[in-house]
Amino acid sequence: MLDSKTLADYQKDGAVPLRGVISNEWIARLREGVEENLNQPGPYAKHYTPEGNPGMFFGDYCNWQRIGPYRDFFFESNAKDLAGQLMGSAKVNLYHEHVLVKEPGTKERTPWHHDQPYYPIDGQDIVSLWIPLDPVEKDTSIEFIAGSHAWGRWFTPARFVDQKTHANAQDSRFETPPDFEAERAQHQVLQWALDVGDCVAFHGLTVHGSPANASAHRRRAFSARFTGKDARFVLRSGFMSPPPPQSGGPDNGAAMDSESFPVLRAA
């Protein structure tokens, strides 16, 4: 069980470290899954490092149905229970996983953004567990703008590769994102060193980014995403990422419960 201070910090800041909550056995299984993923990328895989640049920044998502360790982690690990506690939701659905690998010397940073405007989801119950599969020094760890999940602002989704906003991403709430890096001093930026077994939990509207990997070792991260009782499937106009399922998904405006977003823990 997560303690009351951890839950209060999550509600206040929109991001909180969870120490030692993922077992060594699950870390080993997720590492197996990531290597399988790297060897057999899915249809949404991206290499963000330009040819000729050092290192490699790889991203992929929505592979849990074909990569056994990912699927088993969602259904059998304690992650769904952590997600339910953070959201205050007895019901927990699987949304998807997102794998991000930065090899040593990778210069590309993950740009500042928040996730939920990319998604076909409305509601407050959406949480990610960013799980490092290698030790992460503080200066190469994921960063968060404290309290940004409570701003009531939705920033237009932008492409990671060039940080240009998607012209066909349409929602009346969307606004052009500011240059968060330029205005960094105006915000409280949260960042933690993480050991294997730790993770960071963050809300779908918490603004976050990630530095280059200047360390001498890999930085593999598995981000497990969950929704709760108030989440609803909403088809936006134009761009959405991940794209909505072509089949097996819920009806527009309905709860997430479906073949594509199965219930991991019932209400």
N, C-alpha and C positions, 0 to 999 in steps of 0.2 A: 504493500500500500504506500502511496505517496503521502508525505506529510503535509500538514496544513500550510506551512510556509511556502513549500514548493508550488502548491496549487494557487496560493495567493499571488506569488510572484508571476506565475503564468498568466493569471487574469490581469495583473497590472501591466506587465511588460510585453506580453505576447510572445515571449521566448524564455526558456529556462533550461539549464543543464540538469540532466538526470544522471547521477553517478552510479556506475556499477550495476546497471539494471539489465544489461544484455549478457547472457552467459557466454563463456568461451566456446561452448559447443555450437551455439547459434552463430557466433562470429565465424567459426570455421566453416560452417555450412554456407553462410552468405559469401564468404570468400570463394568457395567453390562455384557458387552461382555467378559471381561477377566474372570469374575467369571463363566460364562457359559463355557468358554474355559477350565478352570481348572477342572470343573466338567465333561466335555465331551471333552477330548483331541483329537486332530486330529491325522492322521497317521504319522506325522513328529514330534510329541511331544517328548521331552527329559527331563529327570530328571538328572541333572548333579551332584547333591549332593550324594556322596556314602552313602550307608545304614549305619546308626549309627552316621553319622555326624550331627551337629546341623543345623537348618534352612532348607531351600529348595531352590534350583536354578532350575527353570522350564523354558523351552523355547518351543515355538510352532510357526508355521507359515502356511500361505496359507489356512486360514480358513474363508476368507471374504465372500465366496459364501454361507456358511452355518450359519454364525453368523451374525444376523441382524444388531446389532450396528456397527460392523466393516464395513459391506457393506454400510450402510447409511452414515457413516463418510466419506468414500471415495467419494461417489456420491453427498452428500448434504452439507458437511461442506466447510469452506474456505481453507482447506488444499491444495486442488488442485491448487488454485490460488497462494498461497504462493510458492508452488513448481514451478509453471510456472515462477514466478518472479525471483526466485533464479537461475533457469536454463536459463533464457532468452528465453523461448520457449512458443509460443502461444499454441501449442499442448501439452497436458499432458495425459499420459497413467497411469493407475493403474498397478503397478508391483506386489507387495504383501504386506502383513503386517507380522511383526515379534513381538511376545509378549515375554517379558522377565520378570520373577518374581523372586525376591530374598527376601525371608522372613527374619525377624530379626535374626541376628546371623549367617547368611550364610557365610561360609568362602571362598567359591569358587569365584575366580575372573573370569571375562570374558577375555580371553587371547587377547593380541595385535594381530590385523589382519586388513585387509581391505576387503570390501565386494565384489567388482566387479569381482575379479578372481573366486569367487564361482559361479557367475551367467553366464547364456548363453546370455550375452549382451556385445556388443561393442558400443563405442560412449562416448561422454563426458556428455550427458544429462541424468544423473541419480542422484537423491537426496533422502535422507531419512530425515524424521522428527521424532526425538526421543522424544516422548511425555511422561513425567512422570505423573502418575496418583496419586502420593503421593508426598509431599514435599521431596526434595533431598538435603541433606547437601553436601557441596563441596567435602568433603573427601570420600563420597560414590558415587559421581556422575561420569558419563561417562567421559573419557579422550580422547584427540585427540592430535596427533602430527602435529603441525602447518605446513602447506605447503606441507605435504606429498602427497597430491593428484597431485601435479605438478612435482613430481620426475621422472615421466615416467617409474616407476618400478611396476612390477606385482609380488607379492609374492605368492608362491604356497599355495593353501588352506590347512589349518590344522584343525584337529578335535578339537572341544572345550573340549571334555572330557579328552584328554591326550596331546593335542597340537602337536601331530604327524602329519606331512604333509601327504597328500593323495598320495600314490605312483602312482595311476592311474589318477591323475589330470595332464593333459598334455596340454601345450600351449607353443609355442616357447618363449614367453615373461616371463614365470614363472622362478623365482629364489628362492632359499631357504631363508626364512625370517630370519633376524638377531634376536638376543635376545634383543628386544626393552627395556625390563625392565632393563637389565644389562647396556645398553647404554643410559638410560633415561637422564642422565645429558648432553648428547650431543644434545638434542633436546629441542625445546620449546613445553612444554606440556600444553595444554589448558584444563581447567576444571572450571565448574561454579556451584554454588548453584542454584537450580531451584525451583520455586514455582509452584503450580498447576496452569495451564494456560500457563506456559512457555513451550518451547521446544528447542531442538538444531537441526539445519539443518546441514547436512554434505554430502559431495560428496562421490560417490561410491568408490573412490580410497584413501580416507583419512584414514590413519592408526589410529585405536582407540581400546580401551579396557575399562574395568570397574572393580573397586575394589570390594572386599567383602562387604557385608552389615553388618557393625558393629553397625548400629543404632538400636533403640528400636522399629522401625516401618517398615512396608512393603515397598518394593521398586518395584512397578509395573510400567512397561514401555511398551508403544505401539509404535512401530516404523512403520511408514507408508512410503512406498517406491514408487517412481514415476520415470517414464522416460519421455524424451522429444523428440523433432523432429529428432535429429540425432541418436537416439538409434536404434540398429539393433539386431535382434535375431540371435545368433550364437551358433551352437551346437559344443561344445568343445569335445575333446577326453576324455573319462573316466568320472571322478567325476564332478558333478555339483550340487549345492545346492542353492535354491530348485531345485529338478529334473525338467527337461523340461516337459511340459504337454504332456500327451499321445494323447490327441485330443484337438481340439479347439485352438491350438496355431498357430503362424505365420509360414511361410516357412523359412527355413534356409537362412539367409542373408537379410530377409525382415524387414520392419518396424514392430514395436511391435503390431500394430492395429489388434486385434483379440478378440475372445470370452474370451480367458484366460487373456488378458491384454487390457481391454476395454479402449477406448478413454473417458477420463473424461471431457476434455476441447478441443474443436476442434481448428485447426489453423485458 
